[in-house]
Amino acid sequence: MDLGIRDRIAFVAGASRGLGRAVALELAREGCRVAVCSRDPGRIEEAATYIREAAGISWEHVLPVACDVTDEAQIEEAMLRTVGHFGGLHILVTNAGGPPAGFVDDFDAAQWRAALELNLMSTINLCRHALPHLRKAAAGDGLARILMITSVSAKEPIPNLYLSNVARAGVQGFAKSLALELGPEGITVNTILPGYTRTDRLVELAEAIRARTGSSVEEIERGWAEANALRRIGTEAEFAAAAAFLVSARAGYITGTALVVDGGRVKHLL
Ligand SMILES: NC(=O)c1ccc[n+]([C@@H]2O[C@H](COP(=O)([O-])OP(=O)(O)OC[C@H]3O[C@@H](n4cnc5c(N)ncnc54)[C@H](OP(=O)(O)O)[C@@H]3O)[C@@H](O)[C@H]2O)c1
C-alpha cells in the first residue's frame, strides 16, 4: 500500500533509538524527508546515519538535530532548523524517554515536575512550535498530521509507573482538545499507545522490577508477554508500521483517536 507521503516533511522527536528511531526509519522508507532529534549530538548523528543506510536514501534527506524537548528554546530552534533545511513541515511525531518507575512514596515534587516536563510539557511545546508550519502545510497542499507517542498506561495505569500514568493521561487530554480545535483546518491529531515493545526502555523497566522483586529479567518478560492476547512482546517495526499509517494520507479521516499497539494487552471493549 502506498501511504501517499512521498516527499512530505516529518519531524520525529526522541529518535536516537527505540520507537522514535523506528518511526523515523519507516517514514524515510515511505519517502519522507525526516528531521530526527534527541539530546545527545553524537547519538542523533549516529541514528541519522543508520536511517539513511537502512532506508537507502541520500544524506540530505535525514536531518539530525540535537534538541532536549524539555527546553522550549531548543524546540523552537529545532523547528526553525527543520523548516529552514527542508522548506516546511507536514508531520510531527512527539516522543521522549519514559520517566523512572516507582510508587507514590518514591518521588518528591521535583521528580513529579521533571516527569511532567519530559512527557507532558514537551508534547505541548513541540505542538505549539510546529503548529504555524503545520497550518501552512494544511492550507497549502493539504497534508498535516500530529501523532503523539504515549503508552498503554494512558488507558490502563500500570501499578509501578505513577509518573508515566499521570503524564500520559495529560497528553491524551491535550491531544483530544487539539484534534477538536484543528479538525476544521484539516490537521489530524492522534495518539499511539505502545504496549511492551522490545527497546532499551524495556530493558530499563525490567531491570527496575528485578531490583525490587528479585525476579529474573526472563521471568519478568515472560509475565509481560503472557498478559497479551498474542503472548509475546512487540517489535519496533510493528509499532512503526502503525505509526506511519496514522500520519499518512491514507489516514485522512482518523483524528482524535488513541490507537493501542499492544498485542491485545488492554482488555477494554473499546
Ligand atoms: N518500549 C516500550 O515497551 C514502551 C511501552 C510503553 C510506553 N513507552 C514509551 O514510549 C516512549 C519511547 O519508548 P522507547 O522504548 O523508544 O524509549 P527509549 O529506548 O528509552 O528511547 C527514548 C528516546 O528518547 C530520547 N530522549 C530521551 N529524553 C529526551 C529529551 N529530553 N529530549 C529529546 N530526546 C529525548 C532518547 O535519546 P537521547 O538519550 O539521545 O536523548 C531516545 O532516543 C517512551 O516515553 C516510553 O516510556 C515505551
The ligand as an SDF file (V2000), in Angstrom:
LIG
                    3D

 48 52  0  0  0  0  0  0  0  0999 V2000
    9.2100    0.3440   24.7400 N   0  0  0  0  0  0  0  0  0  0  0  0
    8.0950    0.0980   25.3770 C   0  0  0  0  0  0  0  0  0  0  0  0
    7.7500   -1.0570   25.6580 O   0  0  0  0  0  0  0  0  0  0  0  0
    7.1760    1.2330   25.7680 C   0  0  0  0  0  0  0  0  0  0  0  0
    5.9090    0.9140   26.2970 C   0  0  0  0  0  0  0  0  0  0  0  0
    5.0620    1.9570   26.6650 C   0  0  0  0  0  0  0  0  0  0  0  0
    5.4790    3.2700   26.5280 C   0  0  0  0  0  0  0  0  0  0  0  0
    6.7230    3.5370   26.0270 N   0  0  0  0  0  0  0  0  0  0  0  0
    7.1040    4.9550   25.9220 C   0  0  0  0  0  0  0  0  0  0  0  0
    7.3690    5.2850   24.5680 O   0  0  0  0  0  0  0  0  0  0  0  0
    8.4360    6.2540   24.5300 C   0  0  0  0  0  0  0  0  0  0  0  0
    9.5710    5.7220   23.6600 C   0  0  0  0  0  0  0  0  0  0  0  0
    9.9500    4.4780   24.1990 O   0  0  0  0  0  0  0  0  0  0  0  0
   11.3310    3.7560   23.8390 P   0  0  0  0  0  0  0  0  0  0  0  0
   11.1890    2.3840   24.3340 O   0  0  0  0  0  0  0  0  0  0  0  0
   11.6940    4.0100   22.4410 O   0  0  0  0  0  0  0  0  0  0  0  0
   12.3510    4.5720   24.7860 O   0  0  0  0  0  0  0  0  0  0  0  0
   13.9580    4.6350   24.7560 P   0  0  0  0  0  0  0  0  0  0  0  0
   14.5140    3.3970   24.1410 O   0  0  0  0  0  0  0  0  0  0  0  0
   14.3510    4.9930   26.1410 O   0  0  0  0  0  0  0  0  0  0  0  0
   14.2680    5.8650   23.7700 O   0  0  0  0  0  0  0  0  0  0  0  0
   13.9310    7.1740   24.1670 C   0  0  0  0  0  0  0  0  0  0  0  0
   14.4310    8.1550   23.1060 C   0  0  0  0  0  0  0  0  0  0  0  0
   14.0880    9.4880   23.5320 O   0  0  0  0  0  0  0  0  0  0  0  0
   15.2690   10.2890   23.5530 C   0  0  0  0  0  0  0  0  0  0  0  0
   15.0930   11.2550   24.6390 N   0  0  0  0  0  0  0  0  0  0  0  0
   15.0180   10.9990   25.9670 C   0  0  0  0  0  0  0  0  0  0  0  0
   14.8640   12.1440   26.6430 N   0  0  0  0  0  0  0  0  0  0  0  0
   14.8250   13.1380   25.7240 C   0  0  0  0  0  0  0  0  0  0  0  0
   14.7080   14.5410   25.8070 C   0  0  0  0  0  0  0  0  0  0  0  0
   14.5740   15.1770   26.9880 N   0  0  0  0  0  0  0  0  0  0  0  0
   14.7420   15.2700   24.6630 N   0  0  0  0  0  0  0  0  0  0  0  0
   14.8790   14.6520   23.4620 C   0  0  0  0  0  0  0  0  0  0  0  0
   15.0000   13.3310   23.3190 N   0  0  0  0  0  0  0  0  0  0  0  0
   14.9790   12.5780   24.4530 C   0  0  0  0  0  0  0  0  0  0  0  0
   16.4250    9.3270   23.7290 C   0  0  0  0  0  0  0  0  0  0  0  0
   17.6200    9.8360   23.1490 O   0  0  0  0  0  0  0  0  0  0  0  0
   18.7770   10.6540   23.9420 P   0  0  0  0  0  0  0  0  0  0  0  0
   19.1000    9.8390   25.1500 O   0  0  0  0  0  0  0  0  0  0  0  0
   19.8660   10.7290   22.9380 O   0  0  0  0  0  0  0  0  0  0  0  0
   18.1690   11.9840   24.2580 O   0  0  0  0  0  0  0  0  0  0  0  0
   15.9260    8.1460   22.8960 C   0  0  0  0  0  0  0  0  0  0  0  0
   16.1840    8.3860   21.5310 O   0  0  0  0  0  0  0  0  0  0  0  0
    8.8790    6.4880   25.9790 C   0  0  0  0  0  0  0  0  0  0  0  0
    8.2220    7.6140   26.5040 O   0  0  0  0  0  0  0  0  0  0  0  0
    8.4000    5.2260   26.6800 C   0  0  0  0  0  0  0  0  0  0  0  0
    8.1790    5.4130   28.0520 O   0  0  0  0  0  0  0  0  0  0  0  0
    7.5690    2.5570   25.6420 C   0  0  0  0  0  0  0  0  0  0  0  0
  1  2  1  0
  2  3  2  0
  2  4  1  0
  4  5  1  0
  4 48  2  0
  5  6  2  0
  6  7  1  0
  7  8  2  0
  8  9  1  0
  8 48  1  0
  9 10  1  0
  9 46  1  0
 10 11  1  0
 11 12  1  0
 11 44  1  0
 12 13  1  0
 13 14  1  0
 14 15  2  0
 14 16  1  0
 14 17  1  0
 17 18  1  0
 18 19  2  0
 18 20  1  0
 18 21  1  0
 21 22  1  0
 22 23  1  0
 23 24  1  0
 23 42  1  0
 24 25  1  0
 25 26  1  0
 25 36  1  0
 26 27  1  0
 26 35  1  0
 27 28  2  0
 28 29  1  0
 29 30  1  0
 29 35  2  0
 30 31  1  0
 30 32  2  0
 32 33  1  0
 33 34  2  0
 34 35  1  0
 36 37  1  0
 36 42  1  0
 37 38  1  0
 38 39  2  0
 38 40  1  0
 38 41  1  0
 42 43  1  0
 44 45  1  0
 44 46  1  0
 46 47  1  0
M  CHG  2   8   1  16  -1
M  END
$$$$
